[in-house]
Each structure stands twice: as C-alpha cells, then as structure tokens.
Amino acid sequence: KQEVTQIPAALSVPEGENLVLNCSFTDSAIYNLQWFRQDPGKGLTSLLLIQSSQREQTSGRLNASLDKSSGRSTLYIAASQPGDSATYLCAVYEAAGNKLTFGGGTRVLVKP
Amino acid sequence: DAGVIQSPRHEVTEMGQEVTLRCKPISGHNSLFWYRQTMMRGLELLIYFNNNVPIDDSGMPEDRFSAKMPNASFSTLKIQPSEPRDSAVYFCATGYRGYEQFFGPGTRLTVL
C-alpha cells in the first residue's frame, strides 16, 4: 500500500527566504505526482503536476522535482511572501492512473 | 468553466438524520472522486467513478455511506443515518483520463 509522508509537518520562515518542502512515497511505481495548496477552511488548489516521465516542473516562483527511484519529490518556493502561508500537500497517482494518495501536508507560515 | 461545484457548502444536522452531498463535475471530465478530510486522518479517498461507473469504493467507511453518479453531470454522496464521527469536510474532485484532478470547495459537515 502506497504511503506518502511530508516532513516537517509545519514550517515558519521570514519573508524572502526560499522554501523547501519535502515529500516521500514508499512505492516508486507511480503514475504522476501533484502538489496542492490549501488555505484554511478552503479547498485544494492545484499548483504543479509532474508526469512520471518528467523530473521537474516549474511555474513562476514554484519548482517541483521528482525522483521516482528514491521515492522523493521536493517543492521549492523562491523568495517567499506572506501570501504563501498555507498548507501544502503532495499526492501521488497510483500506477493504474486514477487513485490519489495524499501526504499529511506541511503547514507553512511566512512572517513579514 | 465554473470548476467543480459542491452543495451545500455547510451542513449541520443531528445524529440519525440523512445527509446528501452533491457534486457537479467540470464539463468533459470523465472521472469523479469523493474525499473526506479530518484533522486526525487527513485526506482519504472514499470512492471514485469512471464514466459514471463506480470503480473503487474500498474507502467507504461503512454501509451507512453510499454514492451514486446517475449521469456525467451529477453525483451524490449520502450518509444514512449520520453520526457525530462523520463530521468532516467532504471534497469532490474530477479529472480526465486519470491525468490531473481538480477539487471543489468542499462541504463542511457537522453532525451533532
């Protein structure tokens, strides 16, 4: 059974510092990996989707890498801003394609 | 596109009552997922449909839970009878061909 772990569970950084969020998964036979952002009391917003054949994906200040062989993904957020404060979740698609398994999330606080 | 639409956004009910949650997927998406989010267990997949057919309901906690997708534009998740431990945020997500999932805003359910 696939297990997804995100460490640390919470992170606090001063504004302007780069954020590094980690995600690990136990079964490397994944289809895709997706990073989400969730604001308190809100739904999930998709940030980046990395296909299994890709090693990284970029969108603005966000960059996500994927290393299937080691079972790890990292989300980098450059020059953090207070508006980046949220919970970040990673989720892996099983090899069959559809089922998503979520990590527990990392709660980020960016202090002004 | 309006995105995934869920209703109601908030539901407060008493133990033993029937609860029906509704979801309208993004037009053209052929996969629909129901998730539950709690502080203790995080995000859990309850059931998912492909082309209106239930594929995997192994995450449905008990027989009190049932889900239907009568057509490509509508799905329901029903809890009967409801119990306090069912209190959670229920998310509907949709996708196309197992690619990327898009989440609705969620329904916050409180069972007293």
Interface residues (C-beta under 8 A of the other chain):
Chain A: Y31 N32 Q34 F36 G41 K42 G43 L44 T45 S46 L49 L89 A91 Y93 A96 G97 N98 K99 L100 T101 F102 G103 G104 G105
Chain B: S31 F33 G42 L43 L45 Y48 N50 I55 D56 F91 A93 G95 R97 G98 Y99 E100 Q101 F102 F103 G104 P105 G106 R108
